[in-house]
Amino acid sequence: MSKLTTFDISQYLDSKEMTAEYLSHVLKDGDMNELLESIGNIAKYKKRTIDIAKSIYKVKKDEPKIWFTSIKSMAQVLSNDNQNSLQMIDSWH
């Protein structure tokens, strides 16, 4: 019998486009709790990506790999504006 694992959306947000699509679906629902959770998932994705890049975290064999379609997409994820926004959101909690 196979073992079920918990689905973690942050492991699949691998591009700016994917993240925008995810947020767009959440915003359509208009649920503030869902929006806050999605922002947390995006922050988790960014932290995981940085930890992988710094070799702080090693991807397990059953987890999706992170890759970027271009240096530009990676730079957008790590931009100062994104980091500042996440810090502001974090301060609200």
N, C-alpha and C positions, 0 to 999 in steps of 0.2 A: 504494500500500500504506500502511495506517495505521501510525503509530508507537505501540507499547505504552508505557505509563507505569507507574511503580511505584505500587502502591496504598498509601496512607497513611491508616490508620484515624483518626488524630488530626484529619484534615480533616473527618470526618463526625460527630464527637462534639459535637453542637450543643445538647445539653440535659442536664439532670441525669438525666432518665429514660433517655436514650440511653446515657449514661455508666454508669449503674447496671445497665442491661441487658447492656452489654459486659462489665463486671466479673463479673456473675453467671454468664455463660457461661464466662469464664476460670476462675472459682473452682470450677465444676462439674468441670472437667478435673483440678484438683488439681496442676497442674504449676507449681512455684515459679518456674521460669525464665519461663514464660508470664505469671505474675502480675507479676513484676518488669518485664517488657516492657510489660504493659498499664498499669502505674502510670506508666512513662515516657511512654507514648502520651498518657495523660491530662494529664500535666505539659506535654507538648509542645502539646497542644490549648489548654490554659490560657494558655501563653505566647503562642501565635499569636493567640489572641483578644485578649489585652491589647495586643499589638503592633499589631493592626489598629485597635483602639479608640484608640490613641495616634498613629495614622498613621505608625508606624514601619515597618509592613509593608503593602504593597498587594497585595490578592488578584489572582492572575493569572487571565486569562480562562478557563482550563481547570480552575481550582480551585473547589470549592464555596464559596459565600458563608457567612459566619457570621451568624446572627441569634439572637435570644432571644425566646421566646414572651412574656416579661414582664420587667419590671425586677427582680422577685423572683428569677427564674431566673439572671439575670446576677449579682445580688448574691450568690447562693449559690455560684456559681463563684469569685467573688473574695473569699469570706469569709476571715476570719483563720484559722479552724479549717482550712480547705482549704490555705491557704498554709503554715501551721505543719506540717501533715502532710507536704506536699511537701518542705519543708526537712528534716524528720526523715528522710524516705526518701532524699533526696539525700545526706545525711550518711553513710548506710550504704554508699555506693559508694566 
